[in-house]
Amino acid sequence: MTISLQRISRKNKRFGHSLVTDSPHGILRLFCFFVLEIYKRSKKNDIERQKEEFNQSGG
């Protein structure tokens, strides 16, 4: 009984470890990429909006 439990916990540890090392890193990279894309787009939109306002004001 104890041996099988130890085996299971060891498997779970290995699986948990790979989950911890792979998954959050991937999620973090995805999150950073997502934030950067949103930031770039909002910047682009701000610049285009400023251009439009500038053109409308007769500049």
PQR file of N, CA, C, O and H, with PARSE charges and radii, in Angstrom:
ATOM      1  N   MET A   1       0.834  -1.206   0.000 -0.4000 1.5000
ATOM      2  CA  MET A   1       0.000   0.000   0.000 -0.0000 2.0000
ATOM      3  C   MET A   1       0.874   1.263   0.000  0.5500 1.7000
ATOM      4  O   MET A   1       0.690   2.167  -0.815 -0.5500 1.4000
ATOM      5  N   THR A   2       1.822   1.296   0.933 -0.4000 1.5000
ATOM      6  CA  THR A   2       2.654   2.497   1.012 -0.0000 2.0000
ATOM      7  C   THR A   2       3.536   2.646  -0.227  0.5500 1.7000
ATOM      8  O   THR A   2       3.775   3.758  -0.699 -0.5500 1.4000
ATOM      9  H   THR A   2       1.972   0.562   1.595  0.4000 1.0000
ATOM     10  N   ILE A   3       4.017   1.512  -0.752 -0.4000 1.5000
ATOM     11  CA  ILE A   3       4.891   1.557  -1.929 -0.0000 2.0000
ATOM     12  C   ILE A   3       4.132   2.142  -3.120  0.5500 1.7000
ATOM     13  O   ILE A   3       4.644   3.011  -3.826 -0.5500 1.4000
ATOM     14  H   ILE A   3       3.823   0.609  -0.369  0.4000 1.0000
ATOM     15  N   SER A   4       2.900   1.657  -3.338 -0.4000 1.5000
ATOM     16  CA  SER A   4       2.120   2.153  -4.470 -0.0000 2.0000
ATOM     17  C   SER A   4       1.809   3.642  -4.295  0.5500 1.7000
ATOM     18  O   SER A   4       1.809   4.398  -5.266 -0.5500 1.4000
ATOM     19  H   SER A   4       2.484   0.951  -2.765  0.4000 1.0000
ATOM     20  N   LEU A   5       1.545   4.056  -3.059 -0.4000 1.5000
ATOM     21  CA  LEU A   5       1.276   5.472  -2.801 -0.0000 2.0000
ATOM     22  C   LEU A   5       2.513   6.314  -3.099  0.5500 1.7000
ATOM     23  O   LEU A   5       2.421   7.387  -3.696 -0.5500 1.4000
ATOM     24  H   LEU A   5       1.545   3.442  -2.270  0.4000 1.0000
ATOM     25  N   GLN A   6       3.674   5.808  -2.673 -0.4000 1.5000
ATOM     26  CA  GLN A   6       4.911   6.538  -2.946 -0.0000 2.0000
ATOM     27  C   GLN A   6       5.145   6.656  -4.449  0.5500 1.7000
ATOM     28  O   GLN A   6       5.548   7.706  -4.950 -0.5500 1.4000
ATOM     29  H   GLN A   6       3.749   4.937  -2.188  0.4000 1.0000
ATOM     30  N   ARG A   7       4.883   5.555  -5.156 -0.4000 1.5000
ATOM     31  CA  ARG A   7       5.065   5.558  -6.604 -0.0000 2.0000
ATOM     32  C   ARG A   7       4.161   6.609  -7.240  0.5500 1.7000
ATOM     33  O   ARG A   7       4.591   7.379  -8.100 -0.5500 1.4000
ATOM     34  H   ARG A   7       4.556   4.702  -4.749  0.4000 1.0000
ATOM     35  N   ILE A   8       2.904   6.630  -6.805 -0.4000 1.5000
ATOM     36  CA  ILE A   8       1.935   7.583  -7.361 -0.0000 2.0000
ATOM     37  C   ILE A   8       2.385   9.013  -7.072  0.5500 1.7000
ATOM     38  O   ILE A   8       2.367   9.874  -7.952 -0.5500 1.4000
ATOM     39  H   ILE A   8       2.555   6.005  -6.107  0.4000 1.0000
ATOM     40  N   SER A   9       2.790   9.253  -5.817 -0.4000 1.5000
ATOM     41  CA  SER A   9       3.194  10.610  -5.455 -0.0000 2.0000
ATOM     42  C   SER A   9       4.440  11.017  -6.234  0.5500 1.7000
ATOM     43  O   SER A   9       4.587  12.178  -6.618 -0.5500 1.4000
ATOM     44  H   SER A   9       2.804   8.554  -5.102  0.4000 1.0000
ATOM     45  N   ARG A  10       5.343  10.051  -6.468 -0.4000 1.5000
ATOM     46  CA  ARG A  10       6.548  10.359  -7.231 -0.0000 2.0000
ATOM     47  C   ARG A  10       6.170  10.731  -8.661  0.5500 1.7000
ATOM     48  O   ARG A  10       6.716  11.674  -9.233 -0.5500 1.4000
ATOM     49  H   ARG A  10       5.224   9.108  -6.156  0.4000 1.0000
ATOM     50  N   LYS A  11       5.226   9.976  -9.233 -0.4000 1.5000
ATOM     51  CA  LYS A  11       4.752  10.281 -10.588 -0.0000 2.0000
ATOM     52  C   LYS A  11       4.127  11.670 -10.620  0.5500 1.7000
ATOM     53  O   LYS A  11       4.395  12.465 -11.521 -0.5500 1.4000
ATOM     54  H   LYS A  11       4.783   9.209  -8.768  0.4000 1.0000
ATOM     55  N   ASN A  12       3.291  11.950  -9.627 -0.4000 1.5000
ATOM     56  CA  ASN A  12       2.627  13.246  -9.573 -0.0000 2.0000
ATOM     57  C   ASN A  12       3.637  14.372  -9.403  0.5500 1.7000
ATOM     58  O   ASN A  12       3.479  15.453  -9.971 -0.5500 1.4000
ATOM     59  H   ASN A  12       3.073  11.305  -8.895  0.4000 1.0000
ATOM     60  N   LYS A  13       4.676  14.108  -8.617 -0.4000 1.5000
ATOM     61  CA  LYS A  13       5.707  15.123  -8.432 -0.0000 2.0000
ATOM     62  C   LYS A  13       6.375  15.432  -9.761  0.5500 1.7000
ATOM     63  O   LYS A  13       6.576  16.593 -10.116 -0.5500 1.4000
ATOM     64  H   LYS A  13       4.805  13.230  -8.156  0.4000 1.0000
ATOM     65  N   ARG A  14       6.719  14.365 -10.499 -0.4000 1.5000
ATOM     66  CA  ARG A  14       7.389  14.567 -11.774 -0.0000 2.0000
ATOM     67  C   ARG A  14       6.464  15.321 -12.724  0.5500 1.7000
ATOM     68  O   ARG A  14       6.881  16.244 -13.422 -0.5500 1.4000
ATOM     69  H   ARG A  14       6.556  13.421 -10.211  0.4000 1.0000
ATOM     70  N   PHE A  15       5.199  14.906 -12.734 -0.4000 1.5000
ATOM     71  CA  PHE A  15       4.223  15.554 -13.610 -0.0000 2.0000
ATOM     72  C   PHE A  15       4.014  17.005 -13.178  0.5500 1.7000
ATOM     73  O   PHE A  15       3.957  17.911 -14.009 -0.5500 1.4000
ATOM     74  H   PHE A  15       4.860  14.156 -12.167  0.4000 1.0000
ATOM     75  N   GLY A  16       3.901  17.210 -11.858 -0.4000 1.5000
ATOM     76  CA  GLY A  16       3.720  18.563 -11.340 -0.0000 2.0000
ATOM     77  C   GLY A  16       4.914  19.432 -11.671  0.5500 1.7000
ATOM     78  O   GLY A  16       4.772  20.611 -11.993 -0.5500 1.4000
ATOM     79  H   GLY A  16       3.947  16.474 -11.182  0.4000 1.0000
ATOM     80  N   HIS A  17       6.113  18.829 -11.586 -0.4000 1.5000
ATOM     81  CA  HIS A  17       7.326  19.588 -11.868 -0.0000 2.0000
ATOM     82  C   HIS A  17       7.338  20.041 -13.326  0.5500 1.7000
ATOM     83  O   HIS A  17       7.617  21.202 -13.624 -0.5500 1.4000
ATOM     84  H   HIS A  17       6.228  17.871 -11.323  0.4000 1.0000
ATOM     85  N   SER A  18       7.029  19.102 -14.234 -0.4000 1.5000
ATOM     86  CA  SER A  18       7.022  19.457 -15.650 -0.0000 2.0000
ATOM     87  C   SER A  18       5.927  20.488 -15.920  0.5500 1.7000
ATOM     88  O   SER A  18       6.087  21.371 -16.762 -0.5500 1.4000
ATOM     89  H   SER A  18       6.803  18.159 -13.992  0.4000 1.0000
ATOM     90  N   LEU A  19       4.819  20.366 -15.201 -0.4000 1.5000
ATOM     91  CA  LEU A  19       3.744  21.342 -15.349 -0.0000 2.0000
ATOM     92  C   LEU A  19       4.225  22.716 -14.903  0.5500 1.7000
ATOM     93  O   LEU A  19       3.978  23.726 -15.561 -0.5500 1.4000
ATOM     94  H   LEU A  19       4.688  19.649 -14.518  0.4000 1.0000
ATOM     95  N   VAL A  20       4.923  22.729 -13.762 -0.4000 1.5000
ATOM     96  CA  VAL A  20       5.397  24.003 -13.212 -0.0000 2.0000
ATOM     97  C   VAL A  20       6.448  24.623 -14.119  0.5500 1.7000
ATOM     98  O   VAL A  20       6.459  25.837 -14.321 -0.5500 1.4000
ATOM     99  H   VAL A  20       5.124  21.908 -13.227  0.4000 1.0000
ATOM    100  N   THR A  21       7.341  23.784 -14.675 -0.4000 1.5000
ATOM    101  CA  THR A  21       8.423  24.344 -15.479 -0.0000 2.0000
ATOM    102  C   THR A  21       7.947  24.737 -16.875  0.5500 1.7000
ATOM    103  O   THR A  21       8.421  25.728 -17.431 -0.5500 1.4000
ATOM    104  H   THR A  21       7.331  22.797 -14.511  0.4000 1.0000
ATOM    105  N   ASP A  22       7.024  23.978 -17.443 -0.4000 1.5000
ATOM    106  CA  ASP A  22       6.579  24.268 -18.805 -0.0000 2.0000
ATOM    107  C   ASP A  22       5.437  25.274 -18.823  0.5500 1.7000
ATOM    108  O   ASP A  22       5.516  26.310 -19.485 -0.5500 1.4000
ATOM    109  H   ASP A  22       6.639  23.173 -16.991  0.4000 1.0000
ATOM    110  N   SER A  23       4.383  24.961 -18.095 -0.4000 1.5000
ATOM    111  CA  SER A  23       3.123  25.676 -18.260 -0.0000 2.0000
ATOM    112  C   SER A  23       3.196  27.162 -17.906  0.5500 1.7000
ATOM    113  O   SER A  23       2.873  27.989 -18.758 -0.5500 1.4000
ATOM    114  H   SER A  23       4.319  24.120 -17.558  0.4000 1.0000
ATOM    115  N   PRO A  24       3.602  27.541 -16.695 -0.5600 1.5000
ATOM    116  CA  PRO A  24       3.597  28.972 -16.374  0.2800 2.0000
ATOM    117  C   PRO A  24       4.494  29.770 -17.304  0.5500 1.7000
ATOM    118  O   PRO A  24       4.176  30.904 -17.662 -0.5500 1.4000
ATOM    119  N   HIS A  25       5.624  29.171 -17.700 -0.4000 1.5000
ATOM    120  CA  HIS A  25       6.527  29.877 -18.604 -0.0000 2.0000
ATOM    121  C   HIS A  25       5.807  30.174 -19.914  0.5500 1.7000
ATOM    122  O   HIS A  25       5.864  31.290 -20.429 -0.5500 1.4000
ATOM    123  H   HIS A  25       5.882  28.249 -17.410  0.4000 1.0000
ATOM    124  N   GLY A  26       5.130  29.160 -20.445 -0.4000 1.5000
ATOM    125  CA  GLY A  26       4.383  29.355 -21.680 -0.0000 2.0000
ATOM    126  C   GLY A  26       3.279  30.376 -21.505  0.5500 1.7000
ATOM    127  O   GLY A  26       3.068  31.236 -22.360 -0.5500 1.4000
ATOM    128  H   GLY A  26       5.083  28.253 -20.027  0.4000 1.0000
ATOM    129  N   ILE A  27       2.573  30.272 -20.378 -0.4000 1.5000
ATOM    130  CA  ILE A  27       1.486  31.217 -20.106 -0.0000 2.0000
ATOM    131  C   ILE A  27       2.053  32.622 -19.970  0.5500 1.7000
ATOM    132  O   ILE A  27       1.474  33.578 -20.487 -0.5500 1.4000
ATOM    133  H   ILE A  27       2.744  29.573 -19.683  0.4000 1.0000
ATOM    134  N   LEU A  28       3.180  32.755 -19.279 -0.4000 1.5000
ATOM    135  CA  LEU A  28       3.798  34.071 -19.098 -0.0000 2.0000
ATOM    136  C   LEU A  28       4.204  34.660 -20.438  0.5500 1.7000
ATOM    137  O   LEU A  28       3.959  35.835 -20.711 -0.5500 1.4000
ATOM    138  H   LEU A  28       3.651  31.979 -18.859  0.4000 1.0000
ATOM    139  N   ARG A  29       4.832  33.827 -21.282 -0.4000 1.5000
ATOM    140  CA  ARG A  29       5.251  34.321 -22.597 -0.0000 2.0000
ATOM    141  C   ARG A  29       4.047  34.748 -23.415  0.5500 1.7000
ATOM    142  O   ARG A  29       4.063  35.788 -24.074 -0.5500 1.4000
ATOM    143  H   ARG A  29       5.031  32.872 -21.060  0.4000 1.0000
ATOM    144  N   LEU A  30       2.989  33.923 -23.365 -0.4000 1.5000
ATOM    145  CA  LEU A  30       1.769  34.248 -24.087 -0.0000 2.0000
ATOM    146  C   LEU A  30       1.187  35.557 -23.563  0.5500 1.7000
ATOM    147  O   LEU A  30       0.762  36.415 -24.336 -0.5500 1.4000
ATOM    148  H   LEU A  30       2.976  33.079 -22.830  0.4000 1.0000
ATOM    149  N   PHE A  31       1.176  35.696 -22.238 -0.4000 1.5000
ATOM    150  CA  PHE A  31       0.618  36.895 -21.609 -0.0000 2.0000
ATOM    151  C   PHE A  31       1.412  38.131 -22.014  0.5500 1.7000
ATOM    152  O   PHE A  31       0.835  39.158 -22.373 -0.5500 1.4000
ATOM    153  H   PHE A  31       1.522  34.999 -21.610  0.4000 1.0000
ATOM    154  N   CYS A  32       2.745  38.026 -21.955 -0.4000 1.5000
ATOM    155  CA  CYS A  32       3.597  39.154 -22.336 -0.0000 2.0000
ATOM    156  C   CYS A  32       3.375  39.522 -23.798  0.5500 1.7000
ATOM    157  O   CYS A  32       3.270  40.700 -24.140 -0.5500 1.4000
ATOM    158  H   CYS A  32       3.213  37.192 -21.664  0.4000 1.0000
ATOM    159  N   PHE A  33       3.304  38.511 -24.656 -0.4000 1.5000
ATOM    160  CA  PHE A  33       3.083  38.743 -26.075 -0.0000 2.0000
ATOM    161  C   PHE A  33       1.754  39.452 -26.283  0.5500 1.7000
ATOM    162  O   PHE A  33       1.649  40.396 -27.066 -0.5500 1.4000
ATOM    163  H   PHE A  33       3.390  37.554 -24.378  0.4000 1.0000
ATOM    164  N   PHE A  34       0.723  38.970 -25.553 -0.4000 1.5000
ATOM    165  CA  PHE A  34      -0.615  39.534 -25.662 -0.0000 2.0000
ATOM    166  C   PHE A  34      -0.608  40.999 -25.233  0.5500 1.7000
ATOM    167  O   PHE A  34      -1.166  41.858 -25.915 -0.5500 1.4000
ATOM    168  H   PHE A  34       0.808  38.203 -24.916  0.4000 1.0000
ATOM    169  N   VAL A  35       0.027  41.271 -24.098 -0.4000 1.5000
ATOM    170  CA  VAL A  35       0.094  42.644 -23.582 -0.0000 2.0000
ATOM    171  C   VAL A  35       0.834  43.541 -24.566  0.5500 1.7000
ATOM    172  O   VAL A  35       0.407  44.665 -24.830 -0.5500 1.4000
ATOM    173  H   VAL A  35       0.480  40.573 -23.543  0.4000 1.0000
ATOM    174  N   LEU A  36       1.946  43.044 -25.109 -0.4000 1.5000
ATOM    175  CA  LEU A  36       2.716  43.828 -26.069 -0.0000 2.0000
ATOM    176  C   LEU A  36       1.890  44.144 -27.308  0.5500 1.7000
ATOM    177  O   LEU A  36       1.914  45.271 -27.803 -0.5500 1.4000
ATOM    178  H   LEU A  36       2.293  42.131 -24.895  0.4000 1.0000
ATOM    179  N   GLU A  37       1.159  43.150 -27.811 -0.4000 1.5000
ATOM    180  CA  GLU A  37       0.325  43.360 -28.995 -0.0000 2.0000
ATOM    181  C   GLU A  37      -0.733  44.425 -28.716  0.5500 1.7000
ATOM    182  O   GLU A  37      -0.945  45.331 -29.522 -0.5500 1.4000
ATOM    183  H   GLU A  37       1.140  42.234 -27.409  0.4000 1.0000
ATOM    184  N   ILE A  38      -1.392  44.306 -27.567 -0.4000 1.5000
ATOM    185  CA  ILE A  38      -2.423  45.288 -27.206 -0.0000 2.0000
ATOM    186  C   ILE A  38      -1.793  46.669 -27.085  0.5500 1.7000
ATOM    187  O   ILE A  38      -2.360  47.662 -27.541 -0.5500 1.4000
ATOM    188  H   ILE A  38      -1.220  43.570 -26.912  0.4000 1.0000
ATOM    189  N   TYR A  39      -0.610  46.727 -26.464 -0.4000 1.5000
ATOM    190  CA  TYR A  39       0.079  48.007 -26.274 -0.0000 2.0000
ATOM    191  C   TYR A  39       0.429  48.628 -27.624  0.5500 1.7000
ATOM    192  O   TYR A  39       0.208  49.819 -27.843 -0.5500 1.4000
ATOM    193  H   TYR A  39      -0.149  45.921 -26.093  0.4000 1.0000
ATOM    194  N   LYS A  40       0.978  47.812 -28.525 -0.4000 1.5000
ATOM    195  CA  LYS A  40       1.332  48.312 -29.857 -0.0000 2.0000
ATOM    196  C   LYS A  40       0.102  48.841 -30.580  0.5500 1.7000
ATOM    197  O   LYS A  40       0.124  49.921 -31.169 -0.5500 1.4000
ATOM    198  H   LYS A  40       1.158  46.844 -28.347  0.4000 1.0000
ATOM    199  N   ARG A  41      -0.981  48.053 -30.522 -0.4000 1.5000
ATOM    200  CA  ARG A  41      -2.200  48.459 -31.226 -0.0000 2.0000
ATOM    201  C   ARG A  41      -2.764  49.737 -30.648  0.5500 1.7000
ATOM    202  O   ARG A  41      -3.184  50.622 -31.393 -0.5500 1.4000
ATOM    203  H   ARG A  41      -0.999  47.175 -30.044  0.4000 1.0000
ATOM    204  N   SER A  42      -2.779  49.849 -29.326 -0.4000 1.5000
ATOM    205  CA  SER A  42      -3.324  51.057 -28.707 -0.0000 2.0000
ATOM    206  C   SER A  42      -2.444  52.253 -29.063  0.5500 1.7000
ATOM    207  O   SER A  42      -2.957  53.348 -29.295 -0.5500 1.4000
ATOM    208  H   SER A  42      -2.438  49.130 -28.721  0.4000 1.0000
ATOM    209  N   LYS A  43      -1.123  52.055 -29.109 -0.4000 1.5000
ATOM    210  CA  LYS A  43      -0.212  53.123 -29.515 -0.0000 2.0000
ATOM    211  C   LYS A  43      -0.529  53.560 -30.942  0.5500 1.7000
ATOM    212  O   LYS A  43      -0.646  54.750 -31.232 -0.5500 1.4000
ATOM    213  H   LYS A  43      -0.707  51.165 -28.921  0.4000 1.0000
ATOM    214  N   LYS A  44      -0.667  52.571 -31.827 -0.4000 1.5000
ATOM    215  CA  LYS A  44      -0.953  52.856 -33.227 -0.0000 2.0000
ATOM    216  C   LYS A  44      -2.265  53.624 -33.339  0.5500 1.7000
ATOM    217  O   LYS A  44      -2.361  54.602 -34.080 -0.5500 1.4000
ATOM    218  H   LYS A  44      -0.573  51.604 -31.591  0.4000 1.0000
ATOM    219  N   ASN A  45      -3.273  53.173 -32.596 -0.4000 1.5000
ATOM    220  CA  ASN A  45      -4.572  53.837 -32.626 -0.0000 2.0000
ATOM    221  C   ASN A  45      -4.462  55.262 -32.109  0.5500 1.7000
ATOM    222  O   ASN A  45      -5.087  56.169 -32.658 -0.5500 1.4000
ATOM    223  H   ASN A  45      -3.196  52.379 -31.994  0.4000 1.0000
ATOM    224  N   ASP A  46      -3.675  55.469 -31.061 -0.4000 1.5000
ATOM    225  CA  ASP A  46      -3.487  56.816 -30.524 -0.0000 2.0000
ATOM    226  C   ASP A  46      -2.850  57.715 -31.574  0.5500 1.7000
ATOM    227  O   ASP A  46      -3.279  58.853 -31.760 -0.5500 1.4000
ATOM    228  H   ASP A  46      -3.167  54.732 -30.615  0.4000 1.0000
ATOM    229  N   ILE A  47      -1.831  57.211 -32.258 -0.4000 1.5000
ATOM    230  CA  ILE A  47      -1.135  58.005 -33.275 -0.0000 2.0000
ATOM    231  C   ILE A  47      -2.098  58.350 -34.412  0.5500 1.7000
ATOM    232  O   ILE A  47      -2.132  59.488 -34.880 -0.5500 1.4000
ATOM    233  H   ILE A  47      -1.482  56.287 -32.107  0.4000 1.0000
ATOM    234  N   GLU A  48      -2.884  57.354 -34.855 -0.4000 1.5000
ATOM    235  CA  GLU A  48      -3.832  57.612 -35.942 -0.0000 2.0000
ATOM    236  C   GLU A  48      -4.898  58.601 -35.494  0.5500 1.7000
ATOM    237  O   GLU A  48      -5.318  59.457 -36.273 -0.5500 1.4000
ATOM    238  H   GLU A  48      -2.856  56.429 -34.475  0.4000 1.0000
ATOM    239  N   ARG A  49      -5.336  58.490 -34.248 -0.4000 1.5000
ATOM    240  CA  ARG A  49      -6.346  59.406 -33.729 -0.0000 2.0000
ATOM    241  C   ARG A  49      -5.776  60.825 -33.687  0.5500 1.7000
ATOM    242  O   ARG A  49      -6.456  61.785 -34.049 -0.5500 1.4000
ATOM    243  H   ARG A  49      -4.995  57.794 -33.616  0.4000 1.0000
ATOM    244  N   GLN A  50      -4.525  60.949 -33.242 -0.4000 1.5000
ATOM    245  CA  GLN A  50      -3.891  62.262 -33.194 -0.0000 2.0000
ATOM    246  C   GLN A  50      -3.768  62.845 -34.598  0.5500 1.7000
ATOM    247  O   GLN A  50      -3.992  64.039 -34.800 -0.5500 1.4000
ATOM    248  H   GLN A  50      -3.972  60.169 -32.948  0.4000 1.0000
ATOM    249  N   LYS A  51      -3.412  62.004 -35.570 -0.4000 1.5000
ATOM    250  CA  LYS A  51      -3.315  62.464 -36.956 -0.0000 2.0000
ATOM    251  C   LYS A  51      -4.663  62.976 -37.435  0.5500 1.7000
ATOM    252  O   LYS A  51      -4.750  64.044 -38.041 -0.5500 1.4000
ATOM    253  H   LYS A  51      -3.230  61.035 -35.406  0.4000 1.0000
ATOM    254  N   GLU A  52      -5.720  62.207 -37.160 -0.4000 1.5000
ATOM    255  CA  GLU A  52      -7.053  62.612 -37.595 -0.0000 2.0000
ATOM    256  C   GLU A  52      -7.446  63.938 -36.959  0.5500 1.7000
ATOM    257  O   GLU A  52      -7.954  64.833 -37.635 -0.5500 1.4000
ATOM    258  H   GLU A  52      -5.649  61.339 -36.668  0.4000 1.0000
ATOM    259  N   GLU A  53      -7.209  64.058 -35.657 -0.4000 1.5000
ATOM    260  CA  GLU A  53      -7.553  65.302 -34.971 -0.0000 2.0000
ATOM    261  C   GLU A  53      -6.739  66.455 -35.541  0.5500 1.7000
ATOM    262  O   GLU A  53      -7.251  67.562 -35.706 -0.5500 1.4000
ATOM    263  H   GLU A  53      -6.796  63.331 -35.109  0.4000 1.0000
ATOM    264  N   PHE A  54      -5.483  66.195 -35.837 -0.4000 1.5000
ATOM    265  CA  PHE A  54      -4.600  67.214 -36.392 -0.0000 2.0000
ATOM    266  C   PHE A  54      -5.108  67.651 -37.766  0.5500 1.7000
ATOM    267  O   PHE A  54      -5.136  68.844 -38.068 -0.5500 1.4000
ATOM    268  H   PHE A  54      -5.067  65.296 -35.702  0.4000 1.0000
ATOM    269  N   ASN A  55      -5.510  66.683 -38.600 -0.4000 1.5000
ATOM    270  CA  ASN A  55      -6.032  66.995 -39.924 -0.0000 2.0000
ATOM    271  C   ASN A  55      -7.348  67.748 -39.826  0.5500 1.7000
ATOM    272  O   ASN A  55      -7.593  68.674 -40.599 -0.5500 1.4000
ATOM    273  H   ASN A  55      -5.487  65.714 -38.354  0.4000 1.0000
ATOM    274  N   GLN A  56      -8.202  67.355 -38.877 -0.4000 1.5000
ATOM    275  CA  GLN A  56      -9.500  68.009 -38.742 -0.0000 2.0000
ATOM    276  C   GLN A  56      -9.336  69.442 -38.246  0.5500 1.7000
ATOM    277  O   GLN A  56     -10.123  70.320 -38.600 -0.5500 1.4000
ATOM    278  H   GLN A  56      -8.003  66.602 -38.249  0.4000 1.0000
ATOM    279  N   SER A  57      -8.313  69.675 -37.426 -0.4000 1.5000
ATOM    280  CA  SER A  57      -8.122  71.022 -36.895 -0.0000 2.0000
ATOM    281  C   SER A  57      -7.484  71.932 -37.941  0.5500 1.7000
ATOM    282  O   SER A  57      -7.268  73.117 -37.683 -0.5500 1.4000
ATOM    283  H   SER A  57      -7.675  68.962 -37.138  0.4000 1.0000
ATOM    284  N   GLY A  58      -7.185  71.390 -39.112 -0.4000 1.5000
ATOM    285  CA  GLY A  58      -6.680  72.212 -40.197 -0.0000 2.0000
ATOM    286  C   GLY A  58      -5.175  72.318 -40.183  0.5500 1.7000
ATOM    287  O   GLY A  58      -4.614  73.221 -40.803 -0.5500 1.4000
ATOM    288  H   GLY A  58      -7.360  70.428 -39.321  0.4000 1.0000
ATOM    289  N   GLY A  59      -4.501  71.405 -39.481 -0.4000 1.5000
ATOM    290  CA  GLY A  59      -3.040  71.454 -39.438 -0.0000 2.0000
ATOM    291  C   GLY A  59      -2.522  70.732 -40.628  0.5500 1.7000
ATOM    292  O   GLY A  59      -1.308  70.638 -40.813 -0.5500 1.4000
ATOM    293  H   GLY A  59      -4.956  70.671 -38.977  0.4000 1.0000
TER
END
